[in-house]
Amino acid sequence: LLMLLEEIEKLIKEKFGSLNEVQRLAIPKILERKNVIISSPTGSGKTEAALIPIFNELLKNKISIFCLYVTPLRALNRDLLSRLDWWANKLDIEIAVRHSDTSLYERRKQSIFVPNILITTPETLNIILVAKKLREYLKNLNFVVIDEIHELLDSKRATQLAFCIKRLKLISNNITFIALSATIANKDEIRKIFGEKFEFVSTFERKKYEIDVILEEDLKKRVEKILDVIRNNRLTIIFTNTREQAEALANRLKEFENVEVHHSSLSKEIREKVESLMREGKIKACVATSSLQLGIDTVSY
């Protein structure tokens, strides 16, 4: 891509070898400062399609809070940060996470050493908008990326996000909006949230999935079936309806395999540790509630 800086092109070759289809389609549009909806399957490189052109523009002028990256779950925030550390170190840019788990020390630090890219949630974005120091830096905001936007469309969070977007526009009049979705989301609903026209980038290579539906009422046999799945896969995430069920099932499975539990009542430190163990391949399974409903990138770094 001739529009990319040489430094960025070198890192693309080092990291990926070459860009994939969704990245080749999306990057030029973002560099032209067009608002873009990127819709492609999980693991197809949507995040890099959005952020590579942002890195490119950021290198020209390392502005504080140049980009806000909004994800619906805290676990996704942390996972994203771990993926982007490689780019941050190579490009000498600051990327930070801010949500309800962020310590008071980290918040104060971010107000003094303001990051170039801030990863947050829709709820915490509301708080950032009224924080005196950070709000001042938002005047230089150039990009807003909303990840997994289909998860927000059918809830009150969509209305909340729409209000945040309107307030951001009052602070900065130079924002390019990028929405990412793993499904072909309702484009008109996304346009309503942002109040903007969008270019649509979609690549959907057919993936084959193997789905087994197993009904087993006997608890002992159910546990045995789950253990079979765990032993035959590198990592398994087992979802339950409640935290109590997650704890009970995890304790039962721990008698046989290296299993951890993840839910919103656990401390930030424990949840972060479990997420790291999953990425590093140090546990066989995790029993979770909706705290991990969008999964986690399990590639080892």
Phi, psi and omega per residue, in radians:
L1 nan 1.983 -3.063
L2 -1.184 -0.317 -3.082
M3 -1.404 -0.190 -3.110
L4 -1.574 2.586 3.067
L5 -1.147 2.653 -3.118
E6 -1.029 -0.677 -3.141
E7 -1.071 -0.708 3.121
I8 -1.198 -0.732 3.131
E9 -1.064 -0.681 3.112
K10 -1.111 -0.722 -3.138
L11 -1.209 -0.599 3.065
I12 -1.064 -0.792 3.123
K13 -1.110 -0.696 -3.137
E14 -1.176 -0.701 -3.050
K15 -1.462 -0.807 -3.012
F16 -2.043 -0.367 -2.970
G17 1.594 -0.990 3.081
S18 -2.713 2.887 3.116
L19 -1.357 2.629 3.054
N20 -1.593 -3.081 -3.007
E21 -1.085 -0.831 -3.087
V22 -1.106 -0.622 3.124
Q23 -1.227 -0.712 3.117
R24 -1.117 -0.584 -3.133
L25 -1.373 -0.692 -3.007
A26 -1.448 -0.692 -3.001
I27 -1.009 -0.826 3.137
P28 -1.049 -0.663 -3.136
K29 -1.131 -0.709 -3.141
I30 -1.206 -0.671 3.100
L31 -1.121 -0.476 3.065
E32 -1.445 0.062 3.108
R33 1.115 0.657 3.018
K34 -1.600 2.516 3.018
N35 -1.263 2.375 -2.984
V36 -2.354 2.393 2.904
I37 -1.825 2.108 3.119
I38 -1.884 2.049 -3.116
S39 -2.155 1.985 3.114
S40 -2.788 2.880 -3.024
P41 -1.099 2.796 3.044
T42 -0.982 2.364 3.115
G43 1.441 0.205 -3.086
S44 -1.636 0.007 3.083
G45 1.610 0.424 3.121
K46 -1.072 -0.742 -3.109
T47 -1.022 -0.820 3.138
E48 -1.190 -0.579 3.089
A49 -1.050 -0.625 3.127
A50 -1.401 -0.702 -2.963
L51 -1.551 -0.482 3.134
I52 -1.020 -0.828 3.091
P53 -1.151 -0.511 3.093
I54 -1.209 -0.741 3.039
F55 -0.997 -0.754 -3.110
N56 -1.012 -0.826 -3.113
E57 -1.267 -0.566 3.136
L58 -1.152 -0.617 -3.141
L59 -1.104 -0.474 3.132
K60 -1.224 -0.470 -3.138
N61 -2.831 1.790 -3.005
K62 -1.316 1.383 -3.093
I63 -1.452 2.440 3.058
S64 -1.240 2.415 -3.018
I65 0.810 1.007 3.055
F66 -1.269 -0.541 -3.093
C67 -2.456 2.377 2.938
L68 -1.833 2.204 3.119
Y69 -1.992 1.965 -3.020
V70 -1.871 2.172 3.089
T71 -2.166 2.620 -3.038
P72 -1.284 -0.324 -3.077
L73 -2.222 2.530 3.109
R74 -1.089 -0.656 -3.140
A75 -1.081 -0.645 3.102
L76 -1.181 -0.628 3.074
N77 -0.973 -0.912 -3.087
R78 -1.138 -0.705 3.140
D79 -1.102 -0.742 3.140
L80 -1.096 -0.747 -3.136
L81 -1.060 -0.717 -3.136
S82 -1.132 -0.598 3.113
R83 -1.242 -0.579 -3.035
L84 -1.567 -0.150 3.124
D85 -0.976 -0.659 -3.140
W86 -1.021 -0.851 3.141
W87 -1.137 -0.742 -3.110
A88 -1.055 -0.755 -3.132
N89 -1.185 -0.697 -3.116
K90 -1.212 -0.623 -3.039
L91 -1.734 -0.058 -3.117
D92 0.980 0.890 3.060
I93 -2.126 2.783 -3.092
E94 -1.791 2.164 3.052
I95 -2.151 2.296 -3.101
A96 -2.391 2.791 3.097
V97 -1.947 2.419 3.065
R98 -2.426 2.025 3.042
H99 -2.698 -2.905 -3.028
S100 -1.163 -0.317 3.090
D101 -1.469 -0.224 -3.071
T102 -1.178 2.230 -3.092
S103 -1.198 2.795 3.111
L104 -1.063 -0.657 3.103
Y105 -1.057 -0.807 -3.133
E106 -1.124 -0.660 3.135
R107 -1.122 -0.771 3.115
R108 -1.108 -0.717 3.129
K109 -1.073 -0.730 3.136
Q110 -1.146 -0.504 3.122
S111 -1.287 -0.413 3.135
I112 -1.648 -0.890 3.107
F113 -1.828 1.426 -2.978
V114 -1.257 2.227 -3.094
P115 -1.245 2.813 3.054
N116 -1.356 -0.639 3.106
I117 -2.207 2.226 -3.126
L118 -2.022 2.129 3.127
I119 -1.680 2.265 -3.061
T120 -2.638 -3.077 3.085
T121 -1.958 2.868 3.106
P122 -1.012 -0.661 -3.112
E123 -1.176 -0.769 -3.124
T124 -1.246 -0.461 3.080
L125 -1.035 -0.660 3.075
N126 -1.002 -0.708 -3.112
I127 -1.249 -0.714 3.124
I128 -1.023 -0.633 -3.081
L129 -1.161 -0.359 3.115
V130 -1.910 0.032 3.080
A131 -1.385 2.080 -2.982
K132 -0.926 -0.939 -3.030
K133 -1.171 -0.842 -3.099
L134 -1.180 -0.642 3.126
R135 -1.025 -0.635 3.136
E136 -1.087 -0.682 -3.136
Y137 -1.259 -0.402 -3.141
L138 -1.178 -0.213 3.076
K139 -1.097 -0.419 -3.140
N140 -1.710 0.129 -3.084
L141 -1.075 2.269 -3.119
N142 -1.951 -0.537 -3.060
F143 -2.380 2.473 2.973
V144 -2.230 2.122 3.113
V145 -1.952 2.220 3.067
I146 -1.947 1.973 -3.111
D147 -1.547 2.647 3.092
E148 0.845 0.810 -3.019
I149 -1.124 -0.432 3.111
H150 -1.097 -0.404 3.114
E151 -1.269 -0.305 -3.071
L152 -1.744 -0.398 -2.913
L153 -1.058 -0.657 -3.036
D154 -1.734 0.541 -3.121
S155 -2.455 3.018 3.102
K156 -1.118 -0.380 -3.131
R157 -1.106 -0.480 3.100
A158 -1.130 -0.738 3.105
T159 -1.142 -0.747 3.106
Q160 -1.041 -0.777 3.139
L161 -1.128 -0.699 3.131
A162 -1.050 -0.707 3.094
F163 -1.134 -0.711 3.114
C164 -1.071 -0.729 -3.137
I165 -1.085 -0.758 3.128
K166 -1.079 -0.694 3.141
R167 -1.205 -0.656 3.095
L168 -1.099 -0.661 3.133
K169 -1.141 -0.515 3.094
L170 -1.274 -0.445 -3.126
I171 -1.495 -0.768 -3.121
S172 -2.282 2.354 3.141
N173 -1.845 0.377 -3.062
N174 -2.218 0.617 -3.022
I175 -1.678 2.295 2.955
T176 -1.769 2.276 -3.072
F177 -1.826 2.382 3.125
I178 -2.292 2.191 3.103
A179 -1.993 2.363 -3.131
L180 -2.015 2.395 -3.132
S181 -2.561 2.400 3.115
A182 -1.456 -0.184 3.090
T183 -2.161 2.918 3.066
I184 -1.335 1.572 -3.053
A185 -1.278 2.906 3.106
N186 -1.210 1.816 -3.057
K187 -1.093 -0.645 -3.115
D188 -1.152 -0.658 3.110
E189 -1.139 -0.685 3.112
I190 -1.121 -0.730 3.123
R191 -1.085 -0.633 3.119
K192 -1.113 -0.710 -3.138
I193 -1.086 -0.785 -3.054
F194 -1.567 -0.363 -3.087
G195 1.106 0.592 -3.060
E196 -2.390 2.755 2.962
K197 -1.400 2.544 -3.096
F198 -2.270 2.531 2.868
E199 -1.484 2.534 -3.093
F200 -1.977 2.142 3.100
V201 -2.018 2.115 -3.093
S202 -2.415 2.242 3.006
T203 -2.341 2.147 -3.124
F204 -2.297 1.557 3.013
E205 -1.331 2.343 -3.122
R206 -1.163 2.123 3.071
K207 -1.844 2.525 3.116
K208 -1.672 2.274 3.117
Y209 -2.097 2.482 3.068
E210 -1.909 2.043 -3.071
I211 -2.093 2.180 3.055
D212 -1.973 2.312 3.044
V213 -1.894 2.042 -3.080
I214 -2.118 2.145 3.098
L215 -1.883 2.024 -3.116
E216 -2.418 1.924 -3.077
E217 -1.409 -0.538 -3.125
D218 -1.246 2.140 -3.035
L219 -1.058 -0.755 -3.126
K220 -1.075 -0.788 -3.141
K221 -1.187 -0.581 3.117
R222 -1.107 -0.761 3.117
V223 -1.110 -0.702 3.121
E224 -1.089 -0.688 3.107
K225 -1.118 -0.761 3.139
I226 -1.103 -0.712 3.112
L227 -1.103 -0.651 3.091
D228 -1.060 -0.772 3.136
V229 -1.101 -0.790 -3.127
I230 -1.035 -0.798 -3.057
R231 -1.238 -0.368 -3.107
N232 -1.747 0.147 3.138
N233 -2.406 2.724 -3.116
R234 -1.196 -0.751 3.113
L235 -2.555 2.388 3.127
T236 -2.227 2.297 2.999
I237 -1.858 2.155 -3.099
I238 -1.915 2.126 -3.090
F239 -1.735 2.455 3.051
T240 -2.207 2.904 -3.095
N241 -1.399 -0.503 -3.073
T242 -2.323 2.825 3.093
R243 -1.116 -0.665 -3.134
E244 -1.078 -0.756 3.112
Q245 -1.134 -0.667 3.133
A246 -1.086 -0.803 -3.140
E247 -1.114 -0.779 -3.103
A248 -1.119 -0.794 -3.119
L249 -1.191 -0.698 3.130
A250 -1.075 -0.762 3.129
N251 -1.078 -0.653 3.134
R252 -1.184 -0.775 -3.095
L253 -1.234 -0.514 -3.127
K254 -1.097 -0.341 3.102
E255 -1.166 -0.365 -3.032
F256 -2.087 -0.572 -3.042
E257 -2.415 2.911 3.113
N258 -1.393 1.666 -3.019
V259 -2.212 2.463 3.073
E260 -2.147 2.976 -3.136
V261 -2.131 2.617 -3.102
H262 -2.510 2.065 3.021
H263 -2.730 2.970 -2.965
S264 -1.211 -0.288 3.139
S265 -1.436 -0.245 3.101
L266 -1.315 2.696 -3.140
S267 -1.147 2.757 3.100
K268 -0.957 -0.748 -3.091
E269 -1.081 -0.733 -3.134
I270 -1.182 -0.769 -3.140
R271 -1.094 -0.749 3.128
E272 -1.108 -0.682 3.130
K273 -1.114 -0.767 3.134
V274 -1.104 -0.740 3.124
E275 -1.071 -0.705 3.113
S276 -1.147 -0.740 3.123
L277 -1.070 -0.636 3.110
M278 -1.164 -0.834 -3.122
R279 -1.080 -0.652 -3.069
E280 -1.472 -0.050 3.115
G281 1.251 0.479 -3.085
K282 -1.649 -0.067 3.024
I283 -2.291 2.742 -3.101
K284 -1.559 -0.488 -3.065
A285 -2.754 2.797 3.077
C286 -2.398 2.277 3.069
V287 -1.705 2.163 -2.993
A288 -2.417 2.859 2.967
T289 -1.768 -2.656 -3.118
S290 -1.201 -0.094 3.130
S291 -1.069 -0.349 3.095
L292 -2.170 0.493 -3.009
Q293 -1.111 -0.414 3.117
L294 -1.701 0.164 3.060
G295 1.367 -2.898 -3.121
I296 -2.702 2.566 3.104
D297 -1.326 2.022 -3.029
T298 -1.729 0.230 3.077
V299 -1.206 2.352 3.119
S300 -1.318 2.434 -3.134
Y301 -1.979 nan nan
